[in-house]
Amino acid sequence: MRIDPHAGFGTRAIHAGQEPDPSTGAIMTPVYLTSTYVQEEPAKLKGYDYSRTCNPTRTALERNLAALEGARFGLCFSSGMGAINTVLNLLRQGDHVVAGNDLYGGTYRICRTLYEKLGVAFTFVELTDLAAVESALRPNTRLLMLETPSNPLMKICDIAAIAAMCRKRGILTMADNTFASPFLQTPLALGVDIVMHSTTKYIAGHSDVVGGALVLNDEKLHQQLRHFQNSVGATPGPMDCFLVLRGIKTLHVRMERHCLNGMQIAHHLEADPRVARVIYPGLPSHPQHGLARKQMRGYGGMVSVELKATVEEAKRVASSFQVFALAESLGGVESLIDHPASMTHASIPREERLKAGLGDGLLRLSVGIEDAADLIRDLDRALAVLRSAS
Ligand SMILES: *Cc1c(COP(=O)(O)O)cnc(C)c1O
């Protein structure tokens, strides 16, 4: 079955890249648990030679992800970091990279602790400030990495404006589209060269697998990245690919519910006197709400909330949920809560953390797809700790 590339998102999510198994009619893509493939005669292949290089379950996933982003090529990795590392493999000594100043922590870490040592220079800028982005570009800037919405402050940067600025100068752009998912945002259509995903999050969606992906249109760049994918070997196994493919079949349905629940919770929290501010791109109070409306098709399930609370109080709130689970990661069907000051961003010294806008009372919610009424009751119950404390 060849799926029309212009078919709706849900149809592509369920069918693209997959066809019934020709030998049995099995409707689901088999998990090809094989490392090698028999050749008819030396170097005469039936399409595959070795499973680091490629595997049919992975091929189905790569084609599916490309279809979701409206792109020509997809490449899958054993983690989101494996995908990012492969993009950074394009760099050489003396190159300069511009990236957001609130990048995912793991991305920041690989830049500072690995690539800087190899002679690549990095500038981390406020991506919502286009003048600052422009003045950070140098003649040797080779790559710009953006992430929108950002983590955990949900800042929205102008993908089309940044992509155009870089394209004019021949600078490659990579957008980490993990928080939005292709259902809500397609950066390639806005001019970006490479879209990156941690498929661990919304794409797989069930907190049961770690994976990453790159999606792009340029054939030469695809060849280069595929070469690094095979050379480095951070490739996913067929079972992992199967789990991601299965998750994707409900991506559109899940995202719709994430958006509904996220919006309801954001509104509920915004009306609570114990809350200093709610950060959700779907709220008119969000500083880049207009831009979010322009480049996103919905606002997702990530909601950050700054409580009027000390670190200790916020930790008590975070520990008082019954439905939300206290855990890092995001994007699964179940709701999670994170206290950046003591968890995901604990390694940043307090002064620096406060300067970056990550207050002591900041909580990051990954709103799942449970019943909104239960989630709201759970939030009210946890916030009640605050009332008795103060
Ligand atoms: C989780 C995450 C990553 C890293 O992906 P892994 O699958 O954990 O390696 C990168 N970027 C963002 C925005 C993420 O949330």
The ligand as a MOL file (V3000), in Angstrom:
LIG
                    3D

  0  0  0     0  0            999 V3000
M  V30 BEGIN CTAB
M  V30 COUNTS 15 15 0 0 0
M  V30 BEGIN ATOM
M  V30 1 C 14.9030 13.7930 25.8710 0
M  V30 2 C 15.3440 14.8680 24.9770 0
M  V30 3 C 16.5140 14.7590 24.2060 0
M  V30 4 C 17.4430 13.5700 24.3120 0
M  V30 5 O 16.8200 12.4000 23.8740 0
M  V30 6 P 17.1550 10.9360 24.4880 0
M  V30 7 O 16.1940 10.0750 23.7590 0
M  V30 8 O 16.9140 11.0100 25.9700 0
M  V30 9 O 18.5770 10.6580 24.1730 0
M  V30 10 C 16.8410 15.7980 23.3550 0
M  V30 11 N 16.0710 16.8920 23.2660 0
M  V30 12 C 14.9450 17.0470 23.9890 0
M  V30 13 C 14.1370 18.2880 23.8510 0
M  V30 14 C 14.5460 16.0400 24.8700 0
M  V30 15 O 13.4430 16.2080 25.6010 0
M  V30 END ATOM
M  V30 BEGIN BOND
M  V30 1 1 1 2
M  V30 2 1 2 3
M  V30 3 2 2 14
M  V30 4 1 3 4
M  V30 5 2 3 10
M  V30 6 1 4 5
M  V30 7 1 5 6
M  V30 8 2 6 7
M  V30 9 1 6 8
M  V30 10 1 6 9
M  V30 11 1 10 11
M  V30 12 2 11 12
M  V30 13 1 12 13
M  V30 14 1 12 14
M  V30 15 1 14 15
M  V30 END BOND
M  V30 END CTAB
M  END
